[in-house]
């Protein structure tokens, strides 16, 4: 009887320890580098061409937590990303730099020593500098405040105390790149920057 009580006590302690770990969650700090393909979505469609850049890096914070201590698929991610974006027209290239802060729900499905990741959320940012084919920067007709939505997927490799994340995320701006009246007071041109970001993030567990 004493042996049975001892085993039950050990099982209870293991369950309590597991539930406590689930409630505590996992905190990660990550350093990200990325390669993006960016362009411009316009109304009416002017069929601008995309450009690519490897000048993308940032610092990210990720928190994985459970629901009621049992459903362990939820996560939240934010950080600061510096990126180079732009597009190409018949006149030449237009490139700009931006700092972006994402607010993302990161759902994760764990198996073996990996996670399958699904991202969905939004972002806010600021376009800091611009150089076009004439060497011009921003003027009053450009909107330097940036915001929009993001979605993506990826895989994480759990190498305690590290996690390596390989992700692909699509970011679409809802703020105009420049005023719709920039070129005409009657024929408006609506411009929305977009980019596909392929990234590698080295995370450290706190």
N, C-alpha and C positions, 0 to 999 in steps of 0.2 A: 504493500500500500504506500509506503514511504517513497519507493522508487517511482510509482505512478505519479504521486504528487510532485516529485522533483522534476519529472519530465514535463508535466503540465506547466509548472512554473517556468521552465526553460522556454517552452513554446510561447507562453504569454509574454515573456521578456523579449523574445525575438520579434513577435508581432508588434509589440509596443515600440520597439526600436525602429522597425521598418516604417510604421505609421508616422513616427516623429520625423524621420528622414524625409518622408514624402511631404509632410507639412512644411518642413523647413525650406525645401526647394534647392535648386542649384543656381548659383550666381557665377556668371562667366564674364570676363573682360577679354575682348578680342582686338587684334590688330589686322586690318583688312587691306588687301591690294586687289585691284580689279582691272579688267579690260572691258571697255564699253564700245558699243556701236550706237551712235546717236544720230538724230535727224530732226526734221520739222514736219509736223502735220499741219496742213493749211486748209482753210475754207475761203474761197474755192481752191481746189487741189492744183498746186503748181508743180507737183512731182519733183520736189527737191531730193537730192541724193544724200545718202548717209555718209558719215565719216567715222573713223575709229580712233581710239586713244587708249594708251596704257598709263596715263597720268591720273590715276585714281587711287586714293588711299584714305583710310579713316580709322577711328577707334570706336568700338561698339561694346554695349552692355546688354547681356541677355539673362533673363530670369525664367527658369523653368519651374512650374508649380503644379500641384495636383488640385483636383476638385473633390472636396470632402475626404481627402486623404486616400482616395481610391483610383480616380480617373486621372492618370498621369500623362496627359497629352498636350497640356497647355503651356504656352510661353509668351513672353513679351520681350521685344527688342527695340533698342534705340541707340543713338550714337551720333557721331559727326563724320560726314563723308565729304571730302574735297574731290571734285571731278572736273574734267575738261569735256565740254560738249560742243556741238555745232552741227552744221549742215553744209552742203555744197550746191551751188546754183550755177547757171551759165556764166555768171560774173566772177565766180571764185568761191573760196571758202569763207565761212563766218564761224569763228570759234569764240567760246566764252567759258569762263571758269565759274563754278558755283560751290557753295557750302550747303549741304543738305542734312537735315535732321529727320530721320525716319521714326515713325511710331507704328510698329508692326506687331501683329499677333502671329507668333511662330508656333504652329502646331507640329508636334513631333511624335513619330511612331517608332519606338525603340525595338531593335532586334539585334541579337548577338552583341557586337561592340560598335554598333552603328545606329544612326537615327535617320529616318526619312523625314524631310522638312517640307512644310507648306507655309508660305508667307502670304499675308494679306493685311493691308493697312494704308496709311497715308504718309505724307511727308511735308515738311515746310523747309524753306531755304532762302538763300540770297545769292544773286548772281553778282560776282565781285568785279570781274573785268572782262573786256571783250576786245578782240582784234579781228577786223574783217579784211577783205581783199584790198581795201584802200588804206589800211592801218588805222581805221577809225575805232573809237571806243563807244561807250554808252552815251546817249544824249537824253533829253527830256522825253522823247517819244518811246523810250524803252522801259519795260517793267522789270525792275531788278528783284522785286519780291516774287518768290517762287513757291508754289504749293501744288499738290496733286495726289494721285493714288499710286500704289505699288502692289505688285503681286509676283510670286515666284515660287521656286521649289529648289530642292537640293538634298545633299547627303552630308551627314556628320560622321566622323570617325572618332570614337572615344578612346583616347590614349591617356588615361589618367596620369597626372593631373591636367592634361591638355585635351582639347578637342579641336579637330581640324574640319572646317566647314567648306564645302564646295557648293556654290549657289549660283543660280541664274535668276535675276530679278528684272522685271519690266517696270519702268517709271514713266508716267505720263503726266505732264504738267497741265493744270487747269487754268493757270495764269498766262495771259498773252505774253509772247516774247517782246512784241512792240505794239504800239497803239494800232487798232484796226484802221485808223485814219491816216496812218503815216504816209501813204503814197497817194491817197485820194480821199476827198471829202464825201464822195458819193459811192464809190465802189470799195467797200470795206474788205480788208484782208485779215483774217483771223489766223493767228500763228500759235501753235502749241508744241513746245519742245518735248521730245520723247527719247528714251534710251533703253537699250538692253545691256544690263551690267552682269558680267561674268566675274565672279570674285572667289578669292581664297582667303579664309580667315583663320588665324591661329588664336584659339581661345585658351585662357588660363582659368582654372576653377579657383574661386576664392574660398 
